Amino acid sequence: MSMPDTSPDLLYLSRSDLSSLGGSHSQPYVDAIVDGLAAHARGDYVQPLKPYLRWPGADHIADRIIAMPCYLGGEQPVAGLKWVGSRQHNPVHFGLERASAVIVLNDAETNYPVAILEGGLISGMRTAAITAVGTRYLAREGFTDVACIGCGPIARMQMQTLLEQFPDIERIHLFDLSAEAAKLLGTLLAESYPDVDFISADSAESAVRAADVIVTCTVTSTPYLAFDWLKPGAFISNISIMDVHKDVYEKADKVVVDDWDQSNREKKIISQLVLEGRFSREQLHAELGEIVIGDRPGRENEDEIILLNPMGMAIDDIICARHFYRLAHERGTGTRLPLYG
């Protein structure tokens, strides 16, 4: 990235700007995430542990603002920050999505800010891309059945991405504590995928038992997903982190994370297990980037039960934002905001 010759300005990209650049579909995110995971495995980044900002009265696990800074090296270095807020009551009280975000990109030579991007779309779609990349390496080949637990906006992006990336999917088993939410998501996805069966499950257990690939998209703080629900060869993309019982980590054939240091903190399940002496870095199979670059194997047989526990990394957001920033420059998309005048 290079600074303009004139007085500094920012490029602002709204959600609709990002959509016009292809941001509503999975492929740009999958491509970027593969590159980002490879950079992570090579150590070509700087990514401090993200602080969680919480305050009294905002007591749900999903009530927080998180700062996610990262420097990404390589041929086109860039730095940036995702600032992502979440309130559990937003959908019911305000008719808003639970989470919101902006991403700031900084030029790596001057450290000046060069862009601000709406971050909710990127955040959701890059998380779905991590599931897709994980699925590519860790799910059974030719799998047909997916379970989706929790059926909000994150679930929609997760399922859209899997359907775009894996055309062999035949059935998606949907469960939400709100039966209406599950039905609504199925109806929405069926418009684009009429040949796929969208089944509203009557319990999380029945959805999981039917599936080769399981994606958790809830805001629960209480584990519910039991190991004996999982059929041989199951792959779990544990997006919402707190859903899976502790013994699944102990009994799974392979546990994979995106970043060990990010995963082993903030009272999450892995951190609890480490403190209890039930899990360790040595018991971890791999970080996902190690599998992407071929340093560690992915799935090695049809019956392995594999758990991916991706905390989400700033590098994911920054590498996707860099893609759209460069594309917006090429196409003249977005709004220029003067920094000083």
C-alpha positions in Angstrom: 0.0 0.0 0.0 1.2 3.5 -0.7 0.0 6.9 0.6 -1.5 9.4 -1.9 0.7 12.4 -2.9 -2.0 14.9 -1.7 -3.2 15.5 1.9 -4.1 12.2 3.5 -7.6 10.8 3.1 -9.5 7.6 3.9 -11.4 5.3 1.7 -14.7 4.3 3.3 -16.4 1.1 2.1 -19.9 0.4 3.3 -21.5 -3.0 3.4 -23.2 -2.3 0.0 -19.8 -1.2 -1.4 -18.3 -4.5 -0.3 -21.2 -6.5 -1.8 -20.7 -4.7 -5.1 -17.1 -5.9 -5.0 -18.1 -9.6 -4.6 -18.3 -9.5 -0.8 -21.6 -11.3 -0.5 -20.1 -14.5 -1.9 -17.6 -16.9 -0.4 -14.8 -17.3 -2.9 -12.8 -14.1 -2.2 -12.9 -14.9 1.5 -11.9 -18.5 1.1 -8.9 -17.4 -1.1 -7.9 -14.7 1.3 -8.2 -17.0 4.4 -6.0 -19.7 2.8 -3.3 -17.0 2.3 -3.9 -15.7 5.8 -3.6 -19.1 7.5 -0.4 -19.8 5.5 1.1 -16.4 6.6 0.1 -17.4 10.2 1.8 -20.8 9.9 5.0 -19.1 8.5 4.9 -16.5 11.3 4.7 -13.6 8.9 2.4 -11.5 11.1 2.2 -9.7 14.5 -1.0 -10.3 16.3 -1.3 -9.2 20.0 -3.9 -11.0 22.1 -7.2 -9.2 21.7 -8.6 -7.3 24.7 -12.3 -7.7 25.6 -13.9 -4.5 26.8 -16.8 -5.3 29.2 -18.6 -3.2 31.8 -21.0 -3.8 34.6 -24.6 -4.4 33.5 -23.5 -5.9 30.2 -23.4 -9.4 31.7 -24.1 -11.9 28.9 -21.1 -13.6 27.3 -21.9 -11.9 24.0 -21.9 -8.4 25.6 -18.5 -7.0 24.8 -16.4 -4.9 22.4 -13.2 -6.5 21.1 -10.2 -4.8 19.7 -8.4 -7.1 17.2 -5.1 -5.6 15.9 -2.8 -7.2 13.4 0.2 -6.5 11.2 0.4 -8.7 8.1 3.7 -9.0 6.3 4.6 -10.3 2.9 4.7 -8.6 -0.5 1.9 -6.1 0.4 2.2 -5.5 4.1 -0.6 -3.8 5.9 -1.7 -3.2 9.5 -5.2 -2.8 10.9 -7.7 -3.2 13.6 -11.2 -4.8 13.8 -13.3 -3.1 16.4 -16.3 -5.4 16.9 -19.2 -4.7 19.3 -21.9 -7.2 20.4 -25.0 -7.0 22.6 -27.2 -10.0 23.1 -30.3 -7.9 23.3 -29.8 -6.0 20.0 -32.2 -8.1 17.8 -35.1 -8.1 20.3 -34.7 -4.5 21.7 -33.5 -2.6 18.7 -34.1 -4.7 15.6 -30.4 -4.7 15.0 -27.9 -7.5 14.2 -26.3 -8.7 17.5 -22.8 -7.7 16.3 -21.4 -4.7 14.5 -17.9 -3.9 13.4 -15.6 -1.5 11.6 -12.2 -2.4 10.2 -9.4 0.3 10.0 -6.5 -0.3 7.7 -3.2 1.4 8.1 -0.4 2.0 5.6 2.6 -0.1 6.8 5.2 2.6 5.8 3.7 5.7 7.4 1.2 4.0 9.8 -1.4 6.5 8.6 -5.0 5.1 8.4 -6.0 4.6 4.8 -9.4 2.9 4.9 -12.4 2.2 7.1 -14.6 -0.7 6.1 -17.9 -1.9 7.5 -16.8 -5.0 9.3 -19.9 -7.0 10.0 -20.1 -8.6 6.5 -16.4 -9.3 6.4 -16.4 -10.7 10.0 -19.3 -13.1 9.3 -18.1 -14.2 5.8 -14.4 -14.7 6.9 -15.6 -16.9 9.8 -17.6 -18.9 7.3 -14.5 -19.2 5.1 -12.6 -20.7 8.0 -15.3 -23.3 8.3 -15.0 -24.0 4.5 -11.2 -24.3 4.6 -11.4 -26.5 7.7 -14.0 -28.6 6.0 -11.8 -29.0 2.9 -9.0 -30.5 5.0 -10.9 -32.1 7.9 -14.3 -33.4 6.7 -14.9 -36.7 5.0 -14.7 -36.6 1.3 -18.1 -36.4 -0.5 -20.0 -35.7 2.7 -23.7 -35.1 2.2 -25.2 -33.9 5.6 -24.6 -30.8 7.5 -26.0 -29.8 10.9 -26.4 -26.1 11.7 -27.0 -25.3 15.4 -28.3 -21.7 15.8 -30.0 -20.1 12.8 -29.2 -16.4 12.9 -27.2 -14.2 10.5 -23.9 -16.0 11.2 -25.5 -19.3 10.4 -26.9 -18.0 7.1 -23.3 -17.0 6.0 -21.9 -20.3 7.2 -24.5 -22.4 5.3 -24.3 -20.2 2.2 -20.5 -20.6 2.1 -20.6 -24.4 2.6 -23.3 -24.7 -0.2 -21.2 -22.5 -2.5 -18.0 -24.5 -1.8 -19.3 -28.0 -1.5 -21.9 -28.9 -4.2 -22.3 -32.5 -2.9 -24.3 -31.3 0.1 -27.7 -32.9 0.0 -29.3 -32.1 3.4 -28.9 -29.4 6.0 -30.3 -30.1 9.4 -31.3 -26.9 11.1 -31.9 -26.4 14.8 -32.6 -23.2 16.8 -34.2 -22.7 20.2 -36.6 -20.6 18.0 -38.3 -23.1 15.6 -39.3 -20.1 13.6 -35.7 -19.0 13.1 -34.8 -22.5 11.8 -37.7 -22.6 9.4 -36.9 -19.1 8.2 -33.3 -19.9 7.4 -34.3 -23.0 5.6 -36.8 -21.1 3.5 -34.2 -18.4 2.7 -31.5 -20.9 1.6 -34.0 -23.0 -0.4 -34.6 -20.0 -2.7 -31.0 -20.4 -4.0 -30.6 -24.1 -3.5 -33.8 -25.8 -4.5 -32.1 -29.2 -4.8 -31.0 -29.3 -1.2 -33.3 -30.5 1.6 -33.5 -28.1 4.5 -34.7 -30.1 7.5 -35.9 -28.4 10.7 -34.7 -30.7 13.5 -36.6 -31.1 16.7 -33.4 -31.0 18.8 -29.8 -30.2 18.6 -29.1 -33.9 19.2 -31.1 -35.1 16.2 -29.4 -32.6 13.9 -25.9 -33.5 15.1 -26.5 -37.3 14.9 -27.6 -37.0 11.3 -24.6 -34.9 10.2 -21.1 -35.4 8.7 -20.2 -31.7 9.3 -21.6 -29.8 12.3 -21.4 -26.0 12.6 -22.2 -24.3 15.9 -23.6 -20.8 15.5 -25.1 -20.0 18.9 -24.5 -17.5 21.7 -24.7 -20.1 24.4 -22.4 -20.0 27.4 -23.4 -23.5 28.5 -22.0 -26.6 26.7 -24.7 -29.0 25.4 -23.1 -31.0 22.5 -22.2 -34.5 23.7 -19.5 -36.8 22.3 -21.9 -39.7 21.9 -24.0 -37.6 19.5 -21.2 -37.7 16.9 -21.1 -40.4 14.3 -17.8 -41.8 13.1 -16.1 -39.4 10.7 -17.8 -36.3 12.0 -16.2 -32.9 11.7 -17.2 -30.1 14.0 -16.5 -26.5 13.2 -17.1 -25.1 16.7 -17.6 -21.5 15.6 -19.4 -20.3 18.7 -16.8 -21.9 21.0 -18.8 -22.7 24.1 -21.2 -25.4 22.7 -19.1 -28.6 22.9 -18.8 -30.5 26.2 -15.3 -30.8 27.6 -15.0 -34.5 27.0 -15.3 -34.0 23.2 -11.9 -32.3 23.3 -10.5 -35.3 25.2 -12.2 -38.0 23.1 -11.9 -36.5 19.6 -9.2 -38.0 17.4 -7.9 -34.6 16.5 -8.4 -31.1 17.9 -7.4 -28.2 15.7 -7.4 -24.5 16.5 -6.6 -21.4 14.4 -4.2 -20.0 17.0 -3.3 -21.8 20.3 -2.5 -18.6 22.3 -5.8 -17.0 21.3 -7.7 -20.2 22.0 -6.2 -20.8 25.5 -7.6 -17.8 27.2 -10.7 -15.8 28.4 -12.2 -18.7 30.3 -13.1 -20.6 27.1 -13.4 -24.4 27.2 -9.8 -25.1 26.1 -8.5 -22.7 28.8 -10.7 -24.5 31.4 -9.4 -27.9 30.3 -5.8 -26.7 30.5 -6.3 -25.3 34.0 -7.8 -28.6 35.0 -4.9 -30.6 33.6 -7.1 -32.3 31.0 -5.7 -30.7 27.8 -2.4 -29.2 26.6 -0.6 -27.8 23.6 1.0 -31.2 23.2 -2.4 -32.8 22.9 -3.4 -30.4 20.1 -3.2 -31.9 16.7 -2.4 -28.7 14.8 -3.1 -25.1 14.1 -5.1 -24.9 10.9 -2.4 -23.0 9.0 0.0 -25.8 9.6 -2.4 -28.2 7.8 -2.9 -25.7 5.0 0.8 -25.4 4.2 1.3 -29.2 4.6 3.3 -29.3 7.8 0.7 -31.3 9.6 -1.8 -33.9 8.1 -5.5 -33.2 7.9 -8.0 -36.0 8.0 -6.2 -39.4 7.7 -9.1 -41.8 7.7 -12.9 -42.0 7.2 -13.7 -42.6 10.9 -11.8 -39.9 12.7 -13.8 -37.4 14.7 -12.2 -34.0 14.3 -13.0 -30.8 16.2 -12.0 -27.4 14.9 -12.1 -24.7 17.5 -11.5 -21.4 15.7 -11.4 -18.4 18.1 -11.1 -16.0 15.1 -8.0 -14.0 14.5 -7.4 -10.4 13.4 -5.3 -11.7 10.6 -8.5 -13.2 9.0 -10.2 -9.8 9.0 -7.2 -7.8 7.8 -6.3 -10.0 4.9 -9.9 -10.0 3.7 -10.1 -6.2 4.2 -6.9 -5.8 2.2 -8.4 -7.7 -0.7 -11.4 -5.4 -0.9 -9.4 -2.3 -0.3 -7.2 -3.1 -3.3 -10.2 -4.1 -5.4 -12.0 -0.8 -4.5 -9.0 1.2 -5.6 -8.9 -0.6 -9.0 -12.7 0.0 -9.5 -13.1 3.4 -8.0 -15.6 2.1 -5.4 -16.3 3.7 -2.1 -16.3 7.2 -0.5 -13.2 9.3 0.0 -13.0 11.0 3.4 -10.4 13.8 4.0 -8.5 13.2 7.1 -7.8 16.9 7.9 -10.1 19.1 5.8 
